[in-house]
Amino acid sequence: MIDEKKEEASTSKLEETDVQKRDSQQPDLASLKASLAEKEEEILSYIDRLKRLQAEFENYKKRLQRETESMEERISDREILDYLPLFDNMERAFTSYSGNNDASSFVEGIERIFAQFDKILDQKGITLIEALGERFDPARHEALLSVESDEKENMVLEEFERGYLRNGRLLRPSKVKVSRGKPKTEE
């Protein structure tokens, strides 16, 4: 009987301990749920912020594209404005020639226009590539023909189309005919 009472007391102590543990776990579980809800809210906030940043970046890229296109148009317009006086002078020359058929004044007008055009190119840093009689340079010349000649090998014999540099940078290569050297004779 004493053993039974001891056993009952022991069982009741175990039950009390289990109840205490459950009670102590209850607040932990509640705090964990609250912490989880807080973290989920924080995650949703980060997701929302990320979406907004992505949208802002897409808008930035579109705005930058529009600004770049606008800048390119303004630069192109500025370039065109430089050449409009040439067009006007050409038009005047042709109008004058059709009115009085004076070929010498027409040629003189065209020469002036050519000088004006040359001045514009010079102002823009554009220079002519000297090719005729020069050694072939693949960085500046484009060989269209290669022929045997009395000239040294790899010398430019003829220029089909002029090449141009802008501030030392190649704009268009000269299209040329190049010497392969003297013809080889069979003995």
C-alpha positions as CSV (number, residue, x, y, z in Angstrom):
1,M,0.0,0.0,0.0
2,I,2.8,2.3,0.8
3,D,4.2,1.3,-2.5
4,E,1.0,2.2,-4.2
5,K,0.9,5.6,-2.6
6,K,4.4,6.2,-3.6
7,E,3.6,5.1,-7.1
8,E,0.5,7.4,-7.2
9,A,2.6,10.3,-5.9
10,S,5.2,9.6,-8.5
11,T,2.6,9.4,-11.2
12,S,1.0,12.6,-10.1
13,K,4.4,14.3,-10.1
14,L,5.0,13.1,-13.6
15,E,1.7,14.4,-14.7
16,E,2.3,17.8,-13.1
17,T,5.7,17.9,-14.8
18,D,4.1,17.0,-18.2
19,V,1.5,19.8,-17.6
20,Q,4.2,22.3,-16.7
21,K,6.3,21.3,-19.7
22,R,3.2,21.7,-22.0
23,D,2.5,25.1,-20.4
24,S,6.1,26.1,-20.8
25,Q,6.0,24.9,-24.5
26,Q,2.8,26.8,-25.2
27,P,4.4,30.2,-24.9
28,D,7.3,29.0,-27.0
29,L,5.0,27.7,-29.7
30,A,3.1,31.0,-29.7
31,S,6.2,33.0,-29.9
32,L,7.4,30.8,-32.7
33,K,4.2,31.4,-34.6
34,A,4.5,35.1,-34.0
35,S,8.1,35.1,-35.2
36,L,7.2,33.1,-38.2
37,A,4.4,35.5,-39.1
38,E,6.8,38.4,-38.6
39,K,9.4,36.8,-40.9
40,E,6.7,36.0,-43.6
41,E,5.6,39.7,-43.5
42,E,9.3,40.7,-43.9
43,I,9.7,38.3,-46.8
44,L,6.6,39.7,-48.5
45,S,8.0,43.2,-47.9
46,Y,11.3,42.2,-49.6
47,I,9.5,40.6,-52.5
48,D,7.4,43.8,-53.0
49,R,10.6,45.9,-52.8
50,L,12.3,43.6,-55.3
51,K,9.4,43.9,-57.8
52,R,9.5,47.7,-57.5
53,L,13.2,47.8,-58.0
54,Q,12.9,45.6,-61.1
55,A,10.1,47.8,-62.5
56,E,12.2,50.9,-61.8
57,F,15.2,49.3,-63.6
58,E,13.1,48.5,-66.6
59,N,11.8,52.0,-66.7
60,Y,15.4,53.3,-66.4
61,K,16.5,51.1,-69.3
62,K,13.6,52.4,-71.5
63,R,14.3,56.0,-70.6
64,L,18.0,55.6,-71.3
65,Q,17.2,54.0,-74.7
66,R,14.9,56.9,-75.5
67,E,17.5,59.5,-74.4
68,T,20.2,57.7,-76.5
69,E,18.0,57.7,-79.6
70,S,17.2,61.4,-79.0
71,M,20.9,62.2,-78.6
72,E,21.8,60.3,-81.8
73,E,19.1,62.3,-83.7
74,R,20.5,65.6,-82.4
75,I,24.0,64.7,-83.4
76,S,22.8,63.6,-86.8
77,D,20.9,66.8,-87.2
78,R,24.0,68.8,-86.3
79,E,26.0,66.9,-89.0
80,I,23.3,67.5,-91.6
81,L,23.3,71.3,-90.8
82,D,27.0,71.3,-91.7
83,Y,26.3,70.0,-95.2
84,L,23.2,72.1,-96.0
85,P,25.2,75.1,-97.2
86,L,26.9,72.8,-99.7
87,F,23.6,71.6,-101.0
88,D,22.3,75.2,-101.3
89,N,25.4,76.3,-103.3
90,M,25.1,73.3,-105.6
91,E,21.5,74.2,-106.2
92,R,22.5,77.8,-107.0
93,A,25.2,76.6,-109.4
94,F,22.8,74.4,-111.3
95,T,20.1,77.1,-111.4
96,S,22.7,79.6,-112.6
97,Y,24.0,77.3,-115.3
98,S,20.5,76.4,-116.6
99,G,19.7,80.2,-116.7
100,N,22.7,81.3,-118.7
101,N,24.6,78.2,-119.9
102,D,27.9,79.6,-118.9
103,A,30.1,76.5,-118.4
104,S,33.1,78.4,-117.1
105,S,31.2,80.1,-114.2
106,F,29.5,76.8,-113.5
107,V,32.9,75.0,-113.2
108,E,34.2,77.8,-111.0
109,G,31.1,77.5,-108.7
110,I,31.6,73.7,-108.5
111,E,35.3,74.3,-107.6
112,R,34.3,76.7,-104.8
113,I,31.8,74.1,-103.5
114,F,34.5,71.4,-103.6
115,A,36.8,73.7,-101.6
116,Q,34.0,74.4,-99.1
117,F,33.3,70.6,-98.8
118,D,37.1,70.0,-98.3
119,K,37.1,72.6,-95.5
120,I,34.2,70.9,-93.7
121,L,35.9,67.5,-93.9
122,D,39.1,69.1,-92.5
123,Q,37.1,70.7,-89.6
124,K,35.8,67.3,-88.7
125,G,39.3,65.8,-88.6
126,I,38.8,63.8,-91.8
127,T,41.9,63.2,-93.9
128,L,42.6,61.4,-97.1
129,I,44.6,58.2,-97.1
130,E,47.5,58.6,-99.5
131,A,47.6,55.3,-101.5
132,L,49.0,55.7,-105.0
133,G,52.7,54.8,-105.1
134,E,52.7,53.8,-101.4
135,R,53.4,50.3,-99.9
136,F,50.2,48.2,-99.5
137,D,49.0,48.4,-95.9
138,P,46.1,46.0,-95.1
139,A,45.1,48.2,-92.2
140,R,44.4,51.1,-94.6
141,H,44.0,49.6,-98.0
142,E,41.7,47.0,-99.5
143,A,43.2,45.2,-102.5
144,L,40.7,44.6,-105.3
145,L,43.3,43.4,-107.8
146,S,46.8,42.1,-107.7
147,V,48.8,42.2,-110.9
148,E,52.3,41.6,-112.1
149,S,54.2,44.8,-112.9
150,D,57.6,46.4,-113.1
151,E,57.0,48.0,-109.7
152,K,58.1,46.4,-106.4
153,E,56.0,43.8,-104.8
154,N,53.1,45.1,-102.6
155,M,53.1,48.6,-104.1
156,V,49.8,50.4,-104.8
157,L,49.5,50.9,-108.6
158,E,46.0,52.3,-108.9
159,E,43.4,53.7,-106.5
160,F,39.8,52.8,-107.4
161,E,38.2,54.5,-104.4
162,R,39.8,56.9,-101.9
163,G,40.0,56.0,-98.3
164,Y,39.6,58.3,-95.3
165,L,40.8,58.6,-91.7
166,R,39.1,60.5,-88.9
167,N,41.5,61.7,-86.2
168,G,43.8,58.8,-87.1
169,R,41.0,56.2,-87.1
170,L,40.0,54.4,-90.3
171,L,36.7,55.4,-91.7
172,R,36.9,53.7,-95.0
173,P,39.9,51.9,-96.6
174,S,41.3,52.8,-100.0
175,K,40.3,50.3,-102.7
176,V,43.4,49.7,-104.7
177,K,45.3,47.6,-107.3
178,V,48.5,46.1,-105.9
179,S,51.7,45.0,-107.6
180,R,52.8,41.3,-107.3
181,G,56.2,42.3,-108.5
182,K,58.0,41.6,-111.8
183,P,56.7,38.8,-114.0
184,K,58.7,35.6,-113.4
185,T,60.2,34.3,-116.6
186,E,60.8,30.7,-117.1
187,E,64.3,29.8,-118.3
